[in-house]
Amino acid sequence: MTIELQGAGLRHGQVRALDAISLRIGQGERVAIIGPSGAGKSSLLQLMATALKPSNGQLQVLGEQPWALSAAARQRLRARIGLVHQAPPLPPRQRVVTAVLAGRLGQWGTLRGLLNLLWPTDVPGARQVLAELGLADKLFVQCGQLSGGQLQRVGIARALYQRPQVLLTDEPVSAMDPVLAEHSLALLNRHALAHNVTLVASLHAVDLALAHFPRVIGIRDGQVAFDCAAEAVSEPLLQALYANEHLASPIAPEGTALTVQIPRC
């Protein structure tokens, strides 16, 4: 099992972000995570990436319990996990080629990593992965000169260049136009299939989730609302997942919250 959570919870101070999450994701699976804003999708990906420690429960990634490892061993584990952020944290003055090649800093030795900052050590490799995303002409451009959608594609290129065993993506196409979003998600899925990579993507666009991922997990209020094959995700299921329980019911007293019942797959 590539990723396994057992009763995992996460709190940010007094705020509960995740509660009693139990999931198993196997090697090579491609999974979309959907749900309303603030449901806990990003927090769940951060847990899987070992960027955050569960407040309670168990997490296992690639056969390891990350928080039982030494700091050095946990860092080696993270080098096997790729994480694509919605807004990639790329320094504005950094060149695109350097940003992409940094995907393998966790696998390179210190000397090569430092050399790469001074002079890119694998320009052809960076150019090849950028070309797949339509960005080969941006190879030596500074990141600060790119649009939001272009930065997201650079973030994807960086993760693909890393060649991780687990690839986690948090709203990776939210700033792209529909054509680029389709192309980028198709590329991620082809890469996952070709290299037996476990791919997990948090997406706001339900249509993209259903079109590109065989398995869809719905998250609501920090809990798993459903875990279904894409073809089993029905309209009633989606309506319940995204229902706004804070809106007053037309037949309930003013201020009464709706109780949302999620149907089965």
TORDOTI-986122 format. One record per residue (C-alpha): residue number from 1; residue in three letters; x, y, z. Coordinates in nm, 2 decimals, padded with zeros to 4 digits. Layout:
N
NUM|ALA|X|Y|Z;
...
This chain:
265
1|MET|00.00|00.00|00.00;
2|THR|00.15|00.34|-00.11;
3|ILE|-00.05|00.56|00.12;
4|GLU|-00.25|00.46|00.43;
5|LEU|-00.42|00.67|00.69;
6|GLN|-00.60|00.52|00.99;
7|GLY|-00.81|00.76|01.19;
8|ALA|-00.58|01.05|01.11;
9|GLY|-00.68|01.39|01.23;
10|LEU|-00.52|01.73|01.21;
11|ARG|-00.58|02.05|01.41;
12|HIS|-00.45|02.40|01.35;
13|GLY|-00.46|02.54|01.70;
14|GLN|-00.83|02.51|01.80;
15|VAL|-00.94|02.46|01.45;
16|ARG|-01.01|02.10|01.33;
17|ALA|-00.90|02.06|00.97;
18|LEU|-00.93|01.68|00.94;
19|ASP|-01.11|01.43|01.16;
20|ALA|-01.08|01.05|01.16;
21|ILE|-00.96|01.01|00.80;
22|SER|-00.91|00.65|00.70;
23|LEU|-00.79|00.58|00.34;
24|ARG|-00.58|00.33|00.15;
25|ILE|-00.43|00.42|-00.19;
26|GLY|-00.24|00.16|-00.37;
27|GLN|00.07|00.18|-00.59;
28|GLY|-00.01|00.33|-00.93;
29|GLU|-00.36|00.44|-00.84;
30|ARG|-00.49|00.77|-00.98;
31|VAL|-00.72|00.95|-00.74;
32|ALA|-00.90|01.28|-00.74;
33|ILE|-01.01|01.46|-00.42;
34|ILE|-01.30|01.69|-00.45;
35|GLY|-01.51|01.89|-00.20;
36|PRO|-01.62|02.24|-00.11;
37|SER|-01.38|02.52|-00.02;
38|GLY|-01.24|02.47|00.33;
39|ALA|-01.33|02.10|00.34;
40|GLY|-00.97|01.99|00.42;
41|LYS|-00.85|01.88|00.08;
42|SER|-00.52|02.08|00.09;
43|SER|-00.46|01.97|00.45;
44|LEU|-00.50|01.61|00.35;
45|LEU|-00.24|01.64|00.07;
46|GLN|-00.01|01.81|00.32;
47|LEU|-00.04|01.51|00.55;
48|MET|00.03|01.27|00.26;
49|ALA|00.33|01.47|00.16;
50|THR|00.46|01.45|00.52;
51|ALA|00.47|01.83|00.53;
52|LEU|00.24|01.82|00.83;
53|LYS|00.23|01.57|01.12;
54|PRO|-00.11|01.42|01.21;
55|SER|-00.25|01.54|01.54;
56|ASN|-00.37|01.19|01.60;
57|GLY|-00.41|00.86|01.42;
58|GLN|-00.16|00.68|01.19;
59|LEU|00.00|00.77|00.85;
60|GLN|00.21|00.54|00.64;
61|VAL|00.37|00.64|00.31;
62|LEU|00.57|00.41|00.08;
63|GLY|00.59|00.15|00.36;
64|GLU|00.73|00.40|00.61;
65|GLN|00.58|00.57|00.91;
66|PRO|00.72|00.92|00.84;
67|TRP|00.71|01.06|01.19;
68|ALA|00.88|00.75|01.34;
69|LEU|01.18|00.82|01.12;
70|SER|01.48|01.03|01.20;
71|ALA|01.48|01.38|01.04;
72|ALA|01.74|01.26|00.78;
73|ALA|01.54|00.95|00.69;
74|ARG|01.22|01.15|00.66;
75|GLN|01.39|01.39|00.42;
76|ARG|01.50|01.09|00.21;
77|LEU|01.14|00.97|00.21;
78|ARG|01.02|01.32|00.09;
79|ALA|01.26|01.30|-00.20;
80|ARG|01.04|01.01|-00.33;
81|ILE|00.72|01.23|-00.30;
82|GLY|00.64|01.50|-00.54;
83|LEU|00.41|01.79|-00.44;
84|VAL|00.26|02.04|-00.68;
85|HIS|00.13|02.35|-00.51;
86|GLN|-00.16|02.56|-00.64;
87|ALA|00.07|02.86|-00.63;
88|PRO|00.42|02.72|-00.67;
89|PRO|00.66|02.89|-00.43;
90|LEU|00.91|02.99|-00.70;
91|PRO|01.14|03.29|-00.64;
92|PRO|01.06|03.57|-00.89;
93|ARG|01.42|03.61|-01.00;
94|GLN|01.49|03.24|-01.04;
95|ARG|01.51|03.11|-01.39;
96|VAL|01.26|02.85|-01.51;
97|VAL|01.54|02.60|-01.59;
98|THR|01.67|02.62|-01.23;
99|ALA|01.33|02.59|-01.09;
100|VAL|01.26|02.27|-01.29;
101|LEU|01.60|02.11|-01.21;
102|ALA|01.55|02.18|-00.84;
103|GLY|01.30|01.89|-00.85;
104|ARG|01.59|01.66|-00.80;
105|LEU|01.78|01.85|-00.52;
106|GLY|01.66|01.58|-00.27;
107|GLN|01.83|01.31|-00.48;
108|TRP|02.15|01.49|-00.57;
109|GLY|02.45|01.54|-00.35;
110|THR|02.52|01.88|-00.19;
111|LEU|02.79|01.96|-00.44;
112|ARG|02.58|01.90|-00.75;
113|GLY|02.29|02.10|-00.59;
114|LEU|02.51|02.40|-00.53;
115|LEU|02.65|02.37|-00.89;
116|ASN|02.30|02.37|-01.03;
117|LEU|02.23|02.70|-00.86;
118|LEU|02.53|02.85|-01.04;
119|TRP|02.49|02.68|-01.37;
120|PRO|02.21|02.44|-01.48;
121|THR|02.35|02.09|-01.49;
122|ASP|02.08|01.93|-01.72;
123|VAL|01.94|02.18|-01.96;
124|PRO|01.82|01.92|-02.21;
125|GLY|01.63|01.74|-01.94;
126|ALA|01.46|02.05|-01.83;
127|ARG|01.38|02.16|-02.18;
128|GLN|01.23|01.82|-02.26;
129|VAL|00.98|01.82|-01.97;
130|LEU|00.89|02.19|-02.03;
131|ALA|00.83|02.11|-02.40;
132|GLU|00.56|01.86|-02.30;
133|LEU|00.38|02.15|-02.12;
134|GLY|00.43|02.40|-02.40;
135|LEU|00.69|02.60|-02.22;
136|ALA|01.02|02.51|-02.39;
137|ASP|01.06|02.88|-02.50;
138|LYS|01.05|02.99|-02.13;
139|LEU|01.36|02.79|-02.03;
140|PHE|01.57|03.08|-01.93;
141|VAL|01.30|03.33|-01.84;
142|GLN|01.27|03.44|-01.48;
143|CYS|00.97|03.30|-01.29;
144|GLY|00.85|03.65|-01.20;
145|GLN|00.78|03.71|-01.57;
146|LEU|00.53|03.43|-01.60;
147|SER|00.15|03.42|-01.56;
148|GLY|-00.02|03.22|-01.29;
149|GLY|-00.10|02.94|-01.53;
150|GLN|00.25|02.93|-01.66;
151|LEU|00.39|02.91|-01.31;
152|GLN|00.16|02.62|-01.24;
153|ARG|00.29|02.44|-01.55;
154|VAL|00.65|02.51|-01.43;
155|GLY|00.55|02.35|-01.09;
156|ILE|00.42|02.04|-01.28;
157|ALA|00.74|02.03|-01.49;
158|ARG|00.95|02.04|-01.17;
159|ALA|00.75|01.75|-01.02;
160|LEU|00.77|01.54|-01.34;
161|TYR|01.15|01.60|-01.36;
162|GLN|01.18|01.48|-01.00;
163|ARG|01.04|01.14|-01.10;
164|PRO|00.87|01.07|-00.76;
165|GLN|00.70|00.75|-00.67;
166|VAL|00.41|00.94|-00.53;
167|LEU|00.28|01.26|-00.70;
168|LEU|00.05|01.49|-00.50;
169|THR|-00.11|01.79|-00.68;
170|ASP|-00.31|02.06|-00.51;
171|GLU|-00.53|02.24|-00.75;
172|PRO|-00.26|02.22|-01.02;
173|VAL|-00.46|02.37|-01.31;
174|SER|-00.68|02.63|-01.13;
175|ALA|-00.51|02.92|-01.31;
176|MET|-00.51|02.76|-01.66;
177|ASP|-00.76|02.79|-01.94;
178|PRO|-00.97|02.49|-02.02;
179|VAL|-00.75|02.36|-02.30;
180|LEU|-00.43|02.38|-02.10;
181|ALA|-00.60|02.23|-01.79;
182|GLU|-00.71|01.93|-01.99;
183|HIS|-00.37|01.89|-02.15;
184|SER|-00.18|01.92|-01.82;
185|LEU|-00.40|01.67|-01.64;
186|ALA|-00.38|01.43|-01.93;
187|LEU|00.00|01.46|-01.92;
188|LEU|00.00|01.39|-01.54;
189|ASN|-00.21|01.08|-01.59;
190|ARG|00.00|00.95|-01.88;
191|HIS|00.31|00.99|-01.67;
192|ALA|00.15|00.81|-01.38;
193|LEU|00.04|00.52|-01.60;
194|ALA|00.38|00.50|-01.78;
195|HIS|00.59|00.50|-01.46;
196|ASN|00.34|00.33|-01.22;
197|VAL|00.33|00.65|-01.01;
198|THR|00.06|00.70|-00.75;
199|LEU|-00.12|01.02|-00.85;
200|VAL|-00.35|01.21|-00.61;
201|ALA|-00.50|01.54|-00.72;
202|SER|-00.71|01.79|-00.53;
203|LEU|-00.95|01.96|-00.78;
204|HIS|-01.23|02.22|-00.76;
205|ALA|-01.34|02.13|-01.12;
206|VAL|-01.56|01.82|-01.07;
207|ASP|-01.58|01.76|-01.45;
208|LEU|-01.20|01.73|-01.47;
209|ALA|-01.19|01.50|-01.17;
210|LEU|-01.45|01.27|-01.33;
211|ALA|-01.29|01.28|-01.68;
212|HIS|-00.93|01.21|-01.57;
213|PHE|-00.94|00.99|-01.26;
214|PRO|-01.08|00.64|-01.21;
215|ARG|-01.13|00.70|-00.83;
216|VAL|-01.29|01.00|-00.67;
217|ILE|-01.29|01.08|-00.29;
218|GLY|-01.53|01.35|-00.16;
219|ILE|-01.42|01.55|00.14;
220|ARG|-01.65|01.75|00.35;
221|ASP|-01.60|01.91|00.70;
222|GLY|-01.26|01.74|00.73;
223|GLN|-01.40|01.39|00.68;
224|VAL|-01.44|01.14|00.40;
225|ALA|-01.79|01.19|00.26;
226|PHE|-01.76|00.92|-00.01;
227|ASP|-01.49|00.71|-00.19;
228|CYS|-01.62|00.59|-00.53;
229|ALA|-01.53|00.49|-00.87;
230|ALA|-01.57|00.79|-01.10;
231|GLU|-01.86|00.63|-01.29;
232|ALA|-02.05|00.58|-00.96;
233|VAL|-02.04|00.95|-00.87;
234|SER|-02.40|01.06|-00.92;
235|GLU|-02.56|01.41|-00.93;
236|PRO|-02.73|01.35|-00.59;
237|LEU|-02.39|01.26|-00.44;
238|LEU|-02.24|01.58|-00.57;
239|GLN|-02.53|01.79|-00.46;
240|ALA|-02.50|01.66|-00.11;
241|LEU|-02.12|01.71|-00.10;
242|TYR|-02.15|02.07|-00.21;
243|ALA|-02.47|02.16|-00.02;
244|ASN|-02.44|02.47|00.19;
245|GLU|-02.56|02.36|00.53;
246|HIS|-02.54|02.72|00.66;
247|LEU|-02.81|02.84|00.42;
248|ALA|-03.15|02.85|00.58;
249|SER|-03.40|02.59|00.46;
250|PRO|-03.72|02.75|00.30;
251|ILE|-03.93|02.55|00.54;
252|ALA|-03.71|02.57|00.85;
253|PRO|-03.70|02.86|01.10;
254|GLU|-03.46|03.14|01.01;
255|GLY|-03.10|03.05|01.10;
256|THR|-03.16|02.68|01.12;
257|ALA|-02.88|02.49|00.94;
258|LEU|-02.95|02.21|00.70;
259|THR|-02.84|01.87|00.80;
260|VAL|-02.65|01.72|00.50;
261|GLN|-02.69|01.35|00.44;
262|ILE|-02.44|01.21|00.18;
263|PRO|-02.60|00.92|-00.01;
264|ARG|-02.40|00.61|-00.09;
265|CYS|-02.21|00.56|-00.41;
